[in-house]
Amino acid sequence: MKTDLSRCGYRVYPNDKPVEGYMIKYDKYIWAVKGCFQPDDYIIGMPRYNIATGEKIKTLADGMKIVRIKYPKLVTYFDDIGEYVPAVPTADAEVLDPFEITSRTEFTMYFKDVGITGSLLYKGEGNDIDLISFNPENYNKLVRLREMGITSPLSYVRYDEIEGMGKDDMLFLKRKRYLEGVYQETPYTFKIVQCVHFKPVLRSYQFEGIVNIDESLRPFSMPLIYKAGDYLLTSYRIRYSELKEGTRIFIKGRLYERENMMEINLDRAERITFQLIT
């Protein structure tokens, strides 16, 4: 029987604010909107691109370093997240909406209700295609395109992608994943976002240990959710998508206690090592 998440306050809700996959322009940076929880009058995000220098901020750690140095007053604690995070005033931000891009690539024509994000959104050019959708039916389309040979799996890992995770693990997962791949020699990523609500964080603890995925509850729509014993593993990053049941993971990070829920957020982990199911 599939785990019932209703006791945790779980509910799917519509996206009426900028969420994961959107971007904003604030001060001298393009910021990537992070997650689904967005407080009134603020947008939670992380610096992604320096407009003046053209430099891409490649890791969450690098983004947070910029925030602490240049925008320390933006850092705020939210019970819904359980961490101090950058919150940009909505009134001072220009929202870049992925669904307002009028130009479309050939690849986007395969899908329904799709937007274009990443560098194509904030620069109008790029070497890859980053897509977002709130429609989960697009996942089945991605699977069919791979089975038909129209797309192919990625076969390499960039150095800047190796953040808290081994290169071999990341490459293995990329080769198995439908949410990223290659279309006509162009790499793509595809985020499917279906926002959910959980009850606030009551307290958090240091965590270090091995967990085993018992159920892949939401393996392709974000936030991703996996049941691992007494814990729920969550993530908004494609690197942790499509994990199979039976996968064992060593995690060094934090454990967040919510009402009727013990959460390990994979995105905030210091180190993750996989014992993968082939």
VOGU-3710 file (C-alpha; in Angstrom, 3 decimals, decimal comma):
1> mktdlsrcgy> 0,000/0,000/0,000  1,375/3,391/-0,993  2,274/5,695/1,901  -0,445/8,227/2,791  1,155/11,664/3,140  -1,996/13,466/4,344  -0,925/13,139/8,003  2,065/15,333/7,170  -0,178/18,158/5,952  0,584/17,192/2,350
11> rvypndkpve> -1,610/18,770/-0,279  -1,068/19,817/-3,875  -1,862/23,458/-4,565  -1,914/25,715/-7,654  1,049/27,871/-8,601  -0,124/31,464/-8,115  3,362/32,867/-7,466  6,779/32,481/-9,102  8,096/29,055/-8,092  10,915/26,632/-8,908
21> gymikydkyi> 11,890/27,120/-12,559  11,101/30,853/-12,680  13,812/33,507/-12,551  13,942/37,095/-11,342  16,146/40,110/-11,954  17,243/41,823/-8,759  20,044/44,358/-8,451  23,054/43,127/-10,482  22,063/39,467/-10,680  19,641/37,080/-12,269
31> wavkgcfqpd> 18,240/34,903/-9,463  16,784/31,408/-9,758  13,551/31,058/-7,785  13,903/28,186/-5,320  11,155/25,832/-4,242  7,398/26,231/-3,967  6,986/28,020/-0,651  6,990/31,757/-1,350  6,099/34,122/1,515  3,837/37,096/0,929
41> dyiigmpryn> 5,681/40,040/-0,647  8,929/38,068/-1,088  10,498/35,607/-3,514  12,972/33,015/-2,267  15,824/32,671/-4,719  19,533/32,291/-5,277  21,924/34,312/-7,484  22,474/32,487/-10,773  24,045/34,973/-13,202  26,089/38,160/-12,810
51> iatgekiktl> 24,650/40,598/-15,340  27,707/42,892/-15,344  30,411/40,225/-15,784  28,428/37,508/-17,566  29,590/34,998/-14,948  27,310/32,056/-14,164  27,082/31,094/-10,494  27,317/27,327/-10,735  26,652/25,951/-7,256  24,251/26,666/-4,408
61> adgmkivrik> 27,244/27,198/-2,111  28,664/29,883/-4,422  25,269/31,566/-4,628  24,884/31,630/-0,867  28,394/33,075/-0,503  27,379/36,016/-2,720  24,230/36,521/-0,638  26,128/36,553/2,662  28,651/39,103/1,346  26,432/41,406/-0,729
71> ypklvtyfdd> 22,878/40,842/0,488  23,020/39,736/4,151  19,815/41,637/5,005  17,861/39,391/2,637  18,589/36,262/4,684  15,507/35,307/6,699  14,337/32,258/8,654  11,072/30,597/7,598  9,393/27,812/9,589  8,020/26,325/6,365
81> igeyvpavpt> 11,606/25,678/5,218  13,453/25,320/8,507  16,460/27,304/7,319  17,711/30,845/6,777  17,285/31,609/3,063  17,510/34,686/0,793  14,120/36,407/0,391  14,012/39,111/-2,280  11,289/41,783/-1,932  8,765/41,201/-4,724
91> adaevldpfe> 8,390/44,947/-5,238  12,096/45,247/-6,117  12,275/42,223/-8,431  11,468/41,777/-12,100  9,900/38,353/-12,642  11,071/36,417/-15,703  8,189/34,100/-16,602  9,196/30,944/-18,551  5,725/30,714/-20,053  5,849/34,194/-21,598
101> itsrteftmy> 8,632/33,382/-24,059  7,026/33,593/-27,486  9,780/31,832/-29,437  9,780/28,043/-29,342  12,343/25,415/-30,268  11,496/22,296/-32,244  11,918/20,252/-29,067  9,222/22,149/-27,168  6,647/21,241/-29,820  6,533/17,674/-28,468
111> fkdvgitgsl> 5,050/18,801/-25,145  1,979/20,442/-23,608  2,007/23,469/-21,298  5,757/23,972/-21,385  7,926/26,992/-20,598  11,572/27,802/-21,334  13,878/28,692/-18,452  17,642/28,886/-17,850  19,897/31,025/-20,054  17,350/31,043/-22,886
121> lykgegndid> 15,013/32,889/-20,500  17,396/35,481/-19,072  19,795/35,895/-22,045  17,835/34,661/-25,038  20,625/32,238/-25,936  22,338/29,153/-24,587  24,035/25,854/-25,340  21,252/23,736/-23,854  17,482/23,738/-23,369  15,947/24,060/-19,894
131> lisfnpenyn> 12,207/23,382/-19,824  9,558/23,626/-17,113  5,976/22,407/-16,953  3,217/21,962/-14,383  1,746/19,144/-16,472  2,912/15,670/-15,299  1,742/14,075/-18,565  4,912/15,415/-20,159  6,965/12,792/-18,303  5,317/9,998/-20,293
141> klvrlremgi> 6,146/11,907/-23,457  9,807/12,085/-22,419  9,834/8,315/-21,921  8,290/7,716/-25,367  10,794/10,043/-27,070  13,658/8,079/-25,528  12,152/4,727/-26,507  11,717/5,987/-30,089  15,355/7,099/-30,236  14,429/10,758/-30,711
151> tsplsyvryd> 16,359/11,650/-27,552  19,381/9,953/-26,013  20,833/9,873/-22,482  23,608/12,182/-21,363  27,021/10,533/-21,297  29,186/13,087/-19,505  29,355/15,118/-16,295  30,560/18,707/-16,050  32,943/19,524/-13,219  30,670/22,266/-11,871
161> eiegmgkddm> 27,847/19,728/-11,423  29,769/17,668/-8,862  28,456/19,277/-5,678  28,326/16,931/-2,687  28,027/13,910/-4,969  30,529/11,589/-6,682  31,196/11,843/-10,412  30,553/8,133/-11,039  27,235/8,268/-9,172  26,119/11,321/-11,100
171> lflkrkryle> 27,052/9,845/-14,482  25,245/6,580/-13,729  22,079/8,453/-12,772  22,240/10,723/-15,823  22,359/7,744/-18,156  19,179/6,324/-16,598  17,200/9,542/-16,454  14,470/10,777/-18,808  14,227/14,292/-17,328  17,555/15,163/-18,892
181> gvyqetpytf> 19,202/13,993/-22,057  20,168/15,048/-25,569  17,970/16,122/-28,461  19,698/16,572/-31,835  23,079/17,052/-30,106  21,639/19,662/-27,713  21,450/18,793/-23,983  18,110/19,353/-22,267  16,681/19,338/-18,758  12,970/19,180/-18,014
191> kivqcvhfkp> 11,505/20,210/-14,640  7,964/19,106/-13,862  6,695/21,104/-10,882  3,610/20,190/-8,835  3,760/22,260/-5,680  2,832/20,663/-2,370  2,463/21,955/1,165  3,880/20,428/4,345  3,448/21,566/7,916  6,147/23,887/9,387
201> vlrsyqfegi> 9,479/22,638/10,683  9,480/22,257/14,460  13,200/21,590/14,915  16,180/20,183/13,032  19,107/17,896/13,828  22,412/16,806/12,364  22,043/13,559/10,406  24,634/11,108/9,156  23,766/7,601/8,040  22,553/5,204/5,359
211> vnideslrpf> 18,911/5,129/4,234  17,147/2,779/1,838  14,445/4,006/-0,567  11,326/1,924/0,117  8,910/3,890/-2,062  9,432/6,346/-4,911  6,380/8,458/-4,097  7,109/11,354/-6,476  10,204/10,426/-8,502  9,772/12,902/-11,378
221> smpliykagd> 7,595/15,830/-10,231  9,029/18,446/-7,905  9,300/18,435/-5,032  10,589/14,898/-5,426  9,563/12,661/-2,513  10,919/9,255/-1,509  10,089/7,198/1,579  13,127/5,714/3,303  12,163/3,937/6,508  10,917/6,576/8,962
231> ylltsyriry> 12,152/9,419/6,749  10,877/11,293/3,726  13,609/12,394/1,326  12,774/15,556/-0,630  14,431/17,531/-3,412  13,913/20,120/-6,139  16,992/19,068/-8,107  16,940/16,881/-11,192  20,097/15,110/-9,984  17,934/13,333/-7,383
241> selkegtrif> 15,034/12,505/-9,693  13,912/9,058/-10,879  15,649/7,126/-8,089  14,627/3,485/-7,928  13,186/1,696/-4,933  15,920/-0,272/-3,220  18,558/2,423/-3,738  20,731/2,898/-0,653  22,091/6,368/0,084  24,655/7,612/2,557
251> ikgrlyeren> 23,640/11,115/3,648  25,451/13,686/5,760  23,179/16,654/6,321  20,214/17,769/8,406  17,016/16,100/9,519  13,923/18,321/9,748  11,154/17,390/12,152  7,668/18,431/11,063  4,380/17,311/12,549  4,035/13,586/11,728
261> mmeinldrae> 7,031/13,809/9,395  10,826/13,482/9,537  12,319/15,053/6,398  15,793/14,867/4,914  16,221/17,530/2,254  18,749/16,145/-0,226  19,434/19,581/-1,700  20,926/20,808/1,573  23,032/17,714/2,281  26,758/18,195/2,795
271> ritfqlit> 27,602/14,833/1,237  25,667/12,092/-0,560  26,927/8,722/-1,787  24,763/6,187/-3,646  24,664/2,415/-3,637  22,739/2,232/-6,870  20,262/-0,260/-8,310  21,144/-1,077/-11,931
//
